[in-house]
Amino acid sequence: MNFQPDPKGPNGFFGLKSTWSTSLSPLENGVGGRFEGEASDLAVFGEIPAEINGTFYRIMVDPFYPIAEGNPPIEGDGNICALRIKDGHVDLRVRYVDTERLRLERHANKRLFGLYRNPFSHHPCVRAAVDSTANTNLVYWAGKLLALKESAQPYAVDPDTLETLGYDPFLSPGKTFSAHPKVDPYTNELVVFGYEAKGLGTDDIVIYALDKDGKKHNEQWIKAPWPAFIHDCAITENFIILVLWPYNADVETMKAGGHHWTYDRNRGATFIVAPRRPDQTKPAGWGPDETSRVYHWDHAILLHTAGAWEDPSSGKLYLESSRIFYNVFPALDPSPPPNQMTPFGDLPMRADYVRWEIDLTQPTNSRVPEPEVILDMPGEMARVDERFLTHKYDTIFCPVIVPETEKPCPTRLPILPVGLDAYAMLDKKTGTTKMFDPGHNCTVEEPIFIPRSKDAEEGDGWVLGMIQRLDVNRSDLVVLDTKQFEKPVAVVQLPFRTKIQIHGNWVDENVKVQRGSLVRTYDAVTVSGRSALEAEA
Ligand SMILES: [Fe+2]
């Protein structure tokens, strides 16, 4: 499929060249981004349920300066798009995370940083700076909104003004903090890990929990089987399962001008399982000094997890994730085979959603059984009702690529996650799947789930997600009721097309400590008495 814009078309810029060409994704129709501001009381079609009261925080990759050529699409400054919903009204604020890196570049008024996570490619005067763009996730914890990038510690951001408050607010151990820490709702802890935690290319992993006040507990250090891309994890009541992607980090490659990551088609999908608490009872057969075990399967990329749980009768762990059979980052494959069929590799361009079984009594480096396919279509960025995280759940809300469709969507390639074009609600108990299809020329993003009430049944509530309408170059936020999933109860029209979100999270107003506004507010206004109806004095 040809993504080259017509030179005379709206995105062709009449054939004029720019350093910005490296930063404009064809999948975004040339969406420029790069602005900050607010928009109050957005247009709403339908009715947003009154019970929805909180903020949907989305983070977008939005390079402030043109990124260096050759970078993967995960490079670029983090820009926050916050949507606050109250009494059926929606306010919006957009603001960059003022990272150390962005402040350095804005002062110099030019790009100073090179390849993603390769400090040797940065300008020598900034190599000692934190090069995190804070562009991957936003998590609210201990009264702080955290802008996360797994290459560094979090930036704390004011949840109302979105002003950047500081780096490393919890003075966390190690050099890195995952973009996917997990909240255990039963113990009220944020379970955190960091990899390459002792520096660039190291195989050291730190695991710990932050309590409700941000105080650290249960710190432990383990080793990875190789310096691997460990983007996501899942937690059960007693274990953390780290999911390793088949890419290698090698400092010599970086010094030679290569990427931080090199795709390795010889590596399998790999899990590291570790007890969450160093002093807890170890599984049967584990040695007294054994801190973790490694399990693997065939080559595949398990991009994100939905959740995990323990089976109390067998002691086995279950984890659900996407399973992708091709390299999702073509830029990170330095030696593609000569007969490669697509930019995404020579492997079958296939993906599905599966359940893995991990038997902790099996020795380390064992192979896990074939997973059970729970959704036989490409799916990614799935969410569950996180009030029950660590426990078994029945409902999954998953962006998917609709199969066998004739929708004329220009991104109709099995590219996860940017080609996703519908939401599936999977009820595992009944085996039924309901779909919300936004229609032609639309893509969907990672959704959020809001329970109908504090005590609502698992999976009962609303699903919100941003729809990118490629035909009219606009973004709409849809509100879906889980009781009638196929048609939105409300659509919020944004006044522009936003950049694509990486991740986003819902922060209920009851949870938030701060009590400010995203947009400017108005005090009581006194009528001046100077209208045309009033007599001239
Ligand atoms: Fe992620």
Boltz pocket constraint, residues with backbone or C-beta under 6 A from the ligand:
constraints:
  - pocket:
      binder: B
      contacts: [[A, 136], [A, 179], [A, 180], [A, 231], [A, 232], [A, 303], [A, 304], [A, 503]]
      max_distance: 6.0
